[in-house]
Amino acid sequence: MKVLVIGCKGQLGWELLQTKPAYVEFMGVDIDQLDITESHSLEQCVDEMVPDVIINAAAYTSVDKAECDEEQAYGVNAGGAEKLARVAANRDIRLIHISTDFVFNGEKGSPYKISDDPAPLNVYGASKLAGEKAVRLILPSAVIIRTAWVYSCHGKNFVKTMLRLLKDKNALSVVSDQIGTPTWARGLAEVVWEFVGADNSEGLYHWTDSGVCSWYDFAVAIQDIAFDIGLLDTMVPISETKAENYKAEAVRPRYSILERTETEQFLGRSAQHWRRQLRNMLTNLQKESGLEAESVG
Ligand SMILES: NC(=O)c1ccc[n+]([C@@H]2O[C@H](COP(=O)([O-])OP(=O)(O)OC[C@H]3O[C@@H](n4cnc5c(N)ncnc54)[C@H](OP(=O)(O)O)[C@@H]3O)[C@@H](O)[C@H]2O)c1
């Protein structure tokens, strides 16, 4: 089976390559080879590669930057998704598209079901919702997987930022009044491959690791585990702060937990707890840094 992964150099794209099943012929492109906002290049690329399935792991993911870069965020997350859906629909190619918990406003106070009405609070969330709507309209058979708080050994994310700050600073203050579920991109990638294999799947799905936490809880867990496995030499105090003190450009949902029950039943598998997945990721990161040190030495 030929699978074209668009955004193959991003966190999810990279983990899709690490977890690729043996039966898949993996074809990956990223913005340096293909810009999904350009219809002609998109058509040309798909016609050259002739994939059976396209996975759209490409997105404009800078949540704060999107607030003053609306045109580009919509261009990629809505326009790019729409163009991709059209190309796939015209060629009868299956499409798997990724979306976000930020389509919700976080005011519900309990996990969001797939059937709950989205109401994004920021430009990123609104642009991703516009992308979802376009994909569903043009290609109703497409699979759209909403996920949250994604991190990986590869790329920029909260875990790697915390590790850097925990090495550089004497103390940290982290937001404790926004609740979500951290999700290791490796586990998400494995689930995406299950959807590739499940040709009876279509429509919206929710997938994250299990459990809930605040950014503060997440930061404390990162420090504890990183220290435990020797990625950090020292511990520094981490205190709680409110989102209003942090003054980020984009407003974020206070409680954006995605209800996974329907997806778990469909796939016949349960998500792993975020803390276990965090330990798995940090252990991998440590192995990788050891390998880098060896090859430099
Ligand atoms: N990261 C999260 O916390 C999170 C949470 C919920 C949902 N999601 C969703 O999960 C999916 C994967 O996210 P991720 O964290 O893997 O993202 P990522 O690491 O930012 O990777 C996205 C990739 O897409 C590329 N890209 C950007 N614009 C493009 C364009 N016009 N054409 C082709 N490629 C383009 C990026 O290149 P550049 O880096 O050069 O821009 C990057 O390599 C996205 O749909 C995202 O919205 C992510």
The ligand as a Tripos MOL2 file, in Angstrom:
@<TRIPOS>MOLECULE
LIG
   48    52     1     0     0
SMALL
NO_CHARGES

@<TRIPOS>ATOM
      1 N1          1.5340   20.0560   18.2960 N.am      1 LIG1
      2 C1          0.4410   19.9470   19.0270 C.2       1 LIG1
      3 O1          0.4590   20.1360   20.2520 O.2       1 LIG1
      4 C2         -0.8710   19.5620   18.3930 C.ar      1 LIG1
      5 C3         -2.0260   19.5030   19.1860 C.ar      1 LIG1
      6 C4         -3.2430   19.1520   18.5960 C.ar      1 LIG1
      7 C5         -3.2910   18.8480   17.2400 C.ar      1 LIG1
      8 N2         -2.1760   18.9410   16.4900 N.ar      1 LIG1
      9 C6         -2.2860   18.6550   15.0510 C.3       1 LIG1
     10 O2         -1.5130   17.4950   14.7790 O.3       1 LIG1
     11 C7         -0.9760   17.5740   13.4450 C.3       1 LIG1
     12 C8          0.5180   17.3340   13.4860 C.3       1 LIG1
     13 O3          1.0950   18.3240   14.3540 O.3       1 LIG1
     14 P1          2.6610   18.3690   14.6340 P.3       1 LIG1
     15 O4          2.8150   18.7740   16.0490 O.co2     1 LIG1
     16 O5          3.3130   17.1500   14.0970 O.co2     1 LIG1
     17 O6          3.0470   19.6380   13.7250 O.3       1 LIG1
     18 P2          4.4930   20.1840   13.3520 P.3       1 LIG1
     19 O7          5.5440   19.4870   14.1310 O.co2     1 LIG1
     20 O8          4.3980   21.6800   13.4000 O.co2     1 LIG1
     21 O9          4.6460   19.7030   11.8440 O.3       1 LIG1
     22 C9          3.8850   20.2490   10.8130 C.3       1 LIG1
     23 C10         4.7060   20.1330    9.5430 C.3       1 LIG1
     24 O10         3.9420   20.7160    8.4640 O.3       1 LIG1
     25 C11         4.8160   21.5630    7.7220 C.3       1 LIG1
     26 N3          4.0550   22.5640    7.0000 N.ar      1 LIG1
     27 C12         3.6470   23.7940    7.4270 C.ar      1 LIG1
     28 N4          3.0200   24.4500    6.4450 N.ar      1 LIG1
     29 C13         3.0310   23.6180    5.3580 C.ar      1 LIG1
     30 C14         2.5640   23.7450    4.0340 C.ar      1 LIG1
     31 N5          1.9660   24.8710    3.5920 N.pl3     1 LIG1
     32 N6          2.7390   22.7130    3.1720 N.ar      1 LIG1
     33 C15         3.3780   21.5850    3.5910 C.ar      1 LIG1
     34 N7          3.8570   21.4080    4.8410 N.ar      1 LIG1
     35 C16         3.6830   22.4280    5.7100 C.ar      1 LIG1
     36 C17         5.7140   22.1650    8.7870 C.3       1 LIG1
     37 O11         6.8510   22.7760    8.2250 O.3       1 LIG1
     38 P3          7.5170   24.0220    9.0170 P.3       1 LIG1
     39 O12         7.9210   23.4940   10.3690 O.co2     1 LIG1
     40 O13         8.6510   24.4130    8.1490 O.co2     1 LIG1
     41 O14         6.4450   25.0530    9.1240 O.co2     1 LIG1
     42 C18         6.0250   20.9380    9.6250 C.3       1 LIG1
     43 O15         7.0850   20.1800    9.0990 O.3       1 LIG1
     44 C19        -1.3930   18.9620   12.9090 C.3       1 LIG1
     45 O16        -2.5610   18.8290   12.1540 O.3       1 LIG1
     46 C20        -1.6990   19.7500   14.1750 C.3       1 LIG1
     47 O17        -2.6350   20.7890   13.9210 O.3       1 LIG1
     48 C21        -0.9550   19.2660   17.0290 C.ar      1 LIG1
@<TRIPOS>BOND
     1     1     2 1
     2     2     3 2
     3     2     4 1
     4     4     5 ar
     5     4    48 ar
     6     5     6 ar
     7     6     7 ar
     8     7     8 ar
     9     8     9 1
    10     8    48 ar
    11     9    10 1
    12     9    46 1
    13    10    11 1
    14    11    12 1
    15    11    44 1
    16    12    13 1
    17    13    14 1
    18    14    15 2
    19    14    16 1
    20    14    17 1
    21    17    18 1
    22    18    19 2
    23    18    20 1
    24    18    21 1
    25    21    22 1
    26    22    23 1
    27    23    24 1
    28    23    42 1
    29    24    25 1
    30    25    26 1
    31    25    36 1
    32    26    27 ar
    33    26    35 ar
    34    27    28 ar
    35    28    29 ar
    36    29    30 ar
    37    29    35 ar
    38    30    31 1
    39    30    32 ar
    40    32    33 ar
    41    33    34 ar
    42    34    35 ar
    43    36    37 1
    44    36    42 1
    45    37    38 1
    46    38    39 2
    47    38    40 1
    48    38    41 1
    49    42    43 1
    50    44    45 1
    51    44    46 1
    52    46    47 1
@<TRIPOS>SUBSTRUCTURE
     1 LIG1         1 GROUP 0 **** ****
